[in-house]
């Protein structure tokens, strides 16, 4: 009986992620608009936002989805982002409490970088004032979900005008909330 080689689905997924990462990198370099519809692809986009940013990344999220923000590749670039500059910061506005053992929070804690995170929980009343989620780096690179119920997003790198509008909206929301101490 002949041996039949079967492809390992994990290998196919790694190839797909590698190809998508290369596509996103090219699109970021050329300021091309990207449409994004899956959590796996969202994690690649988030990686690229952190790689492309130097000062700050602001995230308005439902729950800091571990399928996106808990992936090893994302955690690695987040730690590299914070290591590149002593004043680099991450700000997160979350609608739901984060698990104390969330992989990103655990990595920040282990790396003694938790102080570089400004986490705030969005009140139910404030949640009624917007319908979207987004991540924006340096007011220029962003992933924007028009609906909080979907991963479908528009992504653009190097769009200062739209990025600054998102950063301004983030600041408006952030100013109405108190920091949450994770320590």
N, C-alpha and C positions, 0 to 999 in steps of 0.2 A: 504494500500500500504506500503510495507516495505521501511524503510529508507536505502539508499545506501550511505555509506561513500566514499567520493572521496578524493584522495590524493591531497594535495596542491602542485603544481609544485615547489613553492619556498621551501617547506620542503624537497623535493627530491633534489633540487639543494644544499641546506645546507648540507644534508647528503653526497652528492657526494663530495663537497668541503672538508668536515671533513675527509672523507675517503682518498681523495687525499693528504690532508695535512699530515695525518698519514703515508701514503706511502712515501711521500717526506722526512719526518723526518727519517724514517727507512733507506731510500736510502742514505741520507746524512751521517748518522751514520756509514754506511758500505761502503762509497765511491763508491756506485753503480752508473753507468751511467744511466741517465734518458732521455727519449725522450719526448718532450713537443710540443703540437700542437694547443692549444687554449689560448685565452686571459684570461679566468678564471683560467686555470691551470698555466699560466704564472704569474698571480698575486700571487698564492700560492708559486711558485718558488722564486719570488722576496721577499716575506715575509721571506722565509727561508734563503735567502742570507743575508738579514739584521740581522736576528736573529743570524746567524753563524758568522757574521763579528764583529770586534771590533774597527778597525781604520778607514777604508775608504771603500766606495762603489763608483765605477765609472760606469757610464751608457752612452753608445753611442746609441742614439735612433732617430727615425724619429720625433716624436712629444710628447713623454712622455705620451703615450696613457692613457687616464683617466680610461679605462676599466681595466687597469693593475695597474697603479700608483695612481689612484684616489679612489680606494676601501678603505673603512674604515679600514679593517684589515691591509692593506699595510701601510696606513698613521700611524696607531697606532704603528707598529713595527719600522717604520722610526723614529718616535719621541722617542721611547724607545732606539733605536740605538744611537741617538745623545745625549740622557740623560745619557747613561752608562759611557761615557768618554768625558771629556771636549775638547779633541783634535780630536774627531771623525769628519769626513768630508764626504760630498757627492759631487761628481763632475758629471756634466751632460753635454754632448755634444749633442745638439739637431739640427736636420736638418731643422725643422720648428719652427717658434716662438710659445712659449707657451702662452696660454690664461692667462691674468692677474688673472682670477678667477679660475685657475686650482686648484683642491682640494688639491693637495700636496703642492703647492706653498702657497696657502691660509693658510694651517695648519702650515707650517713653519713660515709664517709671524705672525700669531696669537700667536704662541709659542715662539716668539722672537728668532728663530733659523735660520732665513734667512741668517745670516752671515756665517753659516756653510755650505752653498751651493755655489759651484763654477759653474755657468752656463755660457756656451759659445755656440754660434750658429755656426754651420759648414757651411762654404761658399760653394756655388755650385761647384766651382773648386775643393775644397778639397773632396767633396762628390764623385767626379769622381774617386778617388784613392782607394775606397774600396766598397765592395758589401754587407756588413754585419752589424748587430747590436749586441750588447752584454751588459751584466751587469756583473761586477766582484767585489767581495768583498774580501778585504785583500789579493789580488793577489792569491787566492786559491779556491774560490767558484764562479762558473760562470754559466750563461745561454747565449748560443751563437746561434744566428740565422745566418745561412750561406747566406741567402737572405734577403734583406731589404723589400721584398714584401710578406713575409710569417711569421706567428707566429711559424712555425716549428723550433724547437731548440734542441740543445744538452745541457744537464745540468750535471754538475759534482761538487761535494763538496770535498774539501780536495785535489785537484789536483794542487799542487804548480807549477809544470812545465808549464802546459797549462795556468793556471791563471796568472802567471808572464808574459807570452808572451802576453796575452790580455792586461794586465796592461801596458806593455811597448808600445804596439800599441796605447792604449788610450793616454799615455803621449806624444807620437809622434804627434798625431793629436792635442791634447790640446795645445802643445807648439806653434802651428801655428795660434792660435786663441786668441782673446782678451776676457776677462771676460765681461759679461753683467750684468749691475746693475738693479736688480728688485725692488729696494726700491722706 
